[in-house]
Amino acid sequence: MEVVQFILLGLGIGAIYSLLGQGLVLIYRGSGIVNFAQGSLVMVGGYAYYEFRVAAGWPALPAVVCATAVGVLLGVAVQHLILRPMRTSSPIERVIATLGVLLTLQAAAVLRYGVGPISVPSFLPTDAVEVLPGTTLGVDRLVILLIGVLLTAALYAVFRWTSFGRVASAMAENQRAVASLGHSPDRIATANWALAAGIAALAGALIGPITYLQPTQLTLLIVPALAAALLARFVSFPIAFAGALAIGVVQSLITRYVTVTGWGDSVPFIVIIAYLVLRGSSLPLRSHVLERLPSVGDGRIRVVPTVVIVGVFAFLIAFVVSPVWAQALTVTMAFAILTLSVTVVTGYAGQLSLAQYVLAGAGAFAAATFVHRAGWGFLPALIGAMLAAALVGVLVALPALRTRGINLAIATLGMGIVLFSLVLSDFALTGGDVGIPIGEPSIFGWDFGAIRHPYNYGLVALAALTLSALAVANLRRGRVGRRLLAVRSNERAAAALGVNVLVGKLYAFALASALAAVAGVLLAFQGVAVLPAQFDVLTSITVIGMAVVGGIGTIGGALLASTLLPGGVGTQILHGVDNLESYLPLVSGLFLLYVLRSGRNGLYEMNAHLVRRLGRLLRVPALPSRAPSARAAAPEPAGAAQHERRPSRRLHVADLRVQFGGVVAVDGVTLDLVPGEVHGLIGPNGAGKTTVIDALTGFVRPTRGAIKLDDEPIGQWSARRRARAGVARSFQSLELFADLSVRENLAVACDDDGARRYVSDLVAPGRIQLTAPALAAIREFRLTDDLDRKPGALAFGKRRLVAIARAVAADPRVLLLDEPAAGLSDEEARELGALIRTLARDWDMSILLVEHNVDLVLSTCDRVTVLEAGAVLARGTPQEVARDPRVVAAYLGRETDEPNPADEPNPAGEAGPAGEAREADESDDSAEGARV
Ligand SMILES: Nc1ncnc2c1ncn2[C@@H]1O[C@H](COP(=O)(O)OP(=O)(O)OP(=O)(O)O)[C@@H](O)[C@H]1O
């Protein structure tokens, strides 16, 4: 019976979660946004109810109605003032905006009500009723459960059977399509936000009396709700409801039967993370939408300004400032190291981690344990803590290996909670409220305990920050930094160039965690003991938020961001201005919303011109542009034939079949790519051409068939391994790394991937060393003048050439080109054809050319295979294929004996089947072409 009782209690808790979970699904379905501020909206409802009911003394019903109305208005305001202007921002930026709403509402609540709990009377009867024999549940819980059931049924019905629901559902998929059908996406999103925020506020009024009102606690209700919504893939109301109940029940049972604290909070997330990992894939699908990413700095170190700035700060700390300011500067410098860790993991590697502050805590506890329990000195303890945190960081990164974007944000938030609940809150490990004492730190007999020697401690923090910033700058300029940026920009393209995407992500998390550990140690070792409560989960969100405010991809941005974090310079300045420091979190939250809304890249970049002017005033060389120096590794003239090539290789594929669920995309294809030859692969849209390339390069797993590189079966190899073995590809949509210059794009393809770079780059990244094939590709593709430009600054035709040059720079032996001439003019396409022939003839490559431009195929290829609906329709020399009546009828669209229509130029150079027929008409240069 006891079990049943606890299940019932769990249902009561789950019902509360379900109200939040439904709001999350509602907002996602109506606007494609995962609203991390849903718990904060509950909090607002709770406090609004308190204001009306307790402070103003209203009767219960009007108080509940008005609290709900406050929620509705707030929902409308958030959608209208913040998210609507961010319509074109990436989903991740919009998620960060909801984190900004969370931080702002939380800060406002703390300002008004403090951090302690406030009790509020319930308007629902709280008597227990017997539900089953021997088991009871409060009437209030039963009512909430009933509301959950009714709400789920109502939402299900609205979204299933009304036109509003259908249109709203389409919003998450494609807002443009919805708009083109005459609906207003804004109005629909606003309606959904209003409804979801109203439900959240009602939930606040309902559960405030049960849980007490406390800002942090209510805000964190988002965590189980996110888990429930994720189970429902943010789509299904009934599954979100059932998931919320299940989580409530599991938590209740764990609380009763597991004596170790923290498991109740953690288990739902462990399950969710496992689910995400199992469901995810190590590389994104072809359909994965690339997001606009914040710009990154160039990582160049200006020696003179750096020495001057560090010297000035050392002087100020050692001789000028008061102990209070020394402490504020120390806190800011420690936070700067933490925001630098965000620069590495989120700015460079593109992985949104919501666990950085908890990781800092893990580092601080590791160091304290080494000092207190093992008797280590400060320096070994710090290094040990960095290694320990790096290990924990690798664990936190595990979900990142198979999931990305918003799901990863949820997973890292969950990992942070698991780490906090199971490790930092474990009394045996961290000493609970007493913490772990740390004594007086010293290095080689030099005492720098913050209490007795705040200036010395400040100097240690300055040294740590300087080294960290230099390491992060070096990382950016080195091979590993390029690899991380390539991963952030486009995982598929990175893997196709032989970059180890998984190792890159793990490394970014490990390095960021090691930096976070340094920050954690510096923050925690200021006191007499390290305390778990110092490293709460929500501050991780504040850290990400402020990193965005500063500028998440630049070192200057990270330094600026740190001044806004609690206890640092910002707090100290506001303290001097009429004790305004308690407003800092609110101001910072609003700042975050402003920066995101303005679509800019943070305060650092917004004020870059000021920094430049300051540089000129200090008579130091003007800050160079973001692109690395044109002098660096300027290509020397190098001919294709001049570099020593790897031996040629032949790629053979037999009886290839690829199936996606019920769709057979490729069926029984056999191809032989031999050195020195260009093999054309043509066919109408959807014939399976790209899928063949995907299968040959390891991006999809074939259902059947053998793929051999010379005599070696490579069918089971990863995309990266095939790339390293010399199988390169280009992509239909180019997939260049937008943040990297042309030179860096090529460098990613030819950088050696030695493991020692992961360490040596932090100290001595060296200059870009382009290999002979890369230099030859630059010459061959005439890219010398474009090396320091970003792809976005190039004309479309040039970009296509860069994409092929990048594949060629990897010195491939087999090159698979996916529609390289799409969008090129006739003249450009002809030049490209000549280049492809050069690559085959002079570079001795085995080339597969997938093209819709039949002229190009017929004039460039030695052999051609024609696909239709996944199967081979014909194969042979271009002449044979062009004459094949089946090809002419099925693909080229007219009979062989039809007269050749007028030779109209096709500037686009590509089209669907009809266009392809016209392309074929243009091949009148050759007699065979004219016959087609
Ligand atoms: N990940 C996937 N899941 C399900 N179906 C897929 C997937 N990728 C491709 N397909 C389907 O496989 C078939 C072949 O697609 P593919 O893109 O290879 O054709 P294609 O010849 O390259 O077309 P196009 O010329 O338009 O690029 C199509 O029906 C496509 O919808």
Ligand as a Chemical Component Dictionary entry (heavy atoms), coordinates in Angstrom:
data_LIG
# 
_chem_comp.id                   LIG 
_chem_comp.type                 NON-POLYMER 
_chem_comp.pdbx_formal_charge   0 
_chem_comp.three_letter_code    LIG 
# 
loop_
_chem_comp_atom.comp_id 
_chem_comp_atom.atom_id 
_chem_comp_atom.alt_atom_id 
_chem_comp_atom.type_symbol 
_chem_comp_atom.charge 
_chem_comp_atom.model_Cartn_x 
_chem_comp_atom.model_Cartn_y 
_chem_comp_atom.model_Cartn_z 
_chem_comp_atom.pdbx_ordinal 
LIG N1  N1  N 0 17.599 10.972 -45.221 1  
LIG C1  C1  C 0 16.627 10.589 -46.055 2  
LIG N2  N2  N 0 15.481 10.059 -45.576 3  
LIG C2  C2  C 0 14.494 9.656  -46.413 4  
LIG N3  N3  N 0 14.553 9.754  -47.754 5  
LIG C3  C3  C 0 15.669 10.252 -48.287 6  
LIG C4  C4  C 0 16.764 10.705 -47.479 7  
LIG N4  N4  N 0 17.745 11.159 -48.301 8  
LIG C5  C5  C 0 17.282 11.005 -49.569 9  
LIG N5  N5  N 0 16.037 10.465 -49.553 10 
LIG C6  C6  C 0 15.221 10.116 -50.724 11 
LIG O1  O1  O 0 16.014 9.317  -51.568 12 
LIG C7  C7  C 0 15.730 9.584  -52.923 13 
LIG C8  C8  C 0 17.004 9.935  -53.654 14 
LIG O2  O2  O 0 17.428 11.219 -53.217 15 
LIG P1  P1  P 0 18.775 11.889 -53.731 16 
LIG O3  O3  O 0 18.894 13.204 -53.067 17 
LIG O4  O4  O 0 19.892 10.946 -53.593 18 
LIG O5  O5  O 0 18.490 12.114 -55.271 19 
LIG P2  P2  P 0 19.307 12.973 -56.301 20 
LIG O6  O6  O 0 19.333 12.179 -57.548 21 
LIG O7  O7  O 0 20.616 13.377 -55.748 22 
LIG O8  O8  O 0 18.360 14.213 -56.489 23 
LIG P3  P3  P 0 18.757 15.734 -56.861 24 
LIG O9  O9  O 0 19.185 15.728 -58.251 25 
LIG O10 O10 O 0 17.484 16.473 -56.646 26 
LIG O11 O11 O 0 19.835 16.134 -55.915 27 
LIG C9  C9  C 0 14.697 10.704 -52.930 28 
LIG O12 O12 O 0 13.436 10.102 -53.061 29 
LIG C10 C10 C 0 14.857 11.323 -51.567 30 
LIG O13 O13 O 0 13.637 11.894 -51.143 31 
# 
loop_
_chem_comp_bond.comp_id 
_chem_comp_bond.atom_id_1 
_chem_comp_bond.atom_id_2 
_chem_comp_bond.value_order 
_chem_comp_bond.pdbx_ordinal 
LIG N1  C1  SING 1  
LIG C1  N2  SING 2  
LIG C1  C4  DOUB 3  
LIG N2  C2  DOUB 4  
LIG C2  N3  SING 5  
LIG N3  C3  DOUB 6  
LIG C3  C4  SING 7  
LIG C3  N5  SING 8  
LIG C4  N4  SING 9  
LIG N4  C5  DOUB 10 
LIG C5  N5  SING 11 
LIG N5  C6  SING 12 
LIG C6  O1  SING 13 
LIG C6  C10 SING 14 
LIG O1  C7  SING 15 
LIG C7  C8  SING 16 
LIG C7  C9  SING 17 
LIG C8  O2  SING 18 
LIG O2  P1  SING 19 
LIG P1  O3  DOUB 20 
LIG P1  O4  SING 21 
LIG P1  O5  SING 22 
LIG O5  P2  SING 23 
LIG P2  O6  DOUB 24 
LIG P2  O7  SING 25 
LIG P2  O8  SING 26 
LIG O8  P3  SING 27 
LIG P3  O9  DOUB 28 
LIG P3  O10 SING 29 
LIG P3  O11 SING 30 
LIG C9  O12 SING 31 
LIG C9  C10 SING 32 
LIG C10 O13 SING 33 
# 
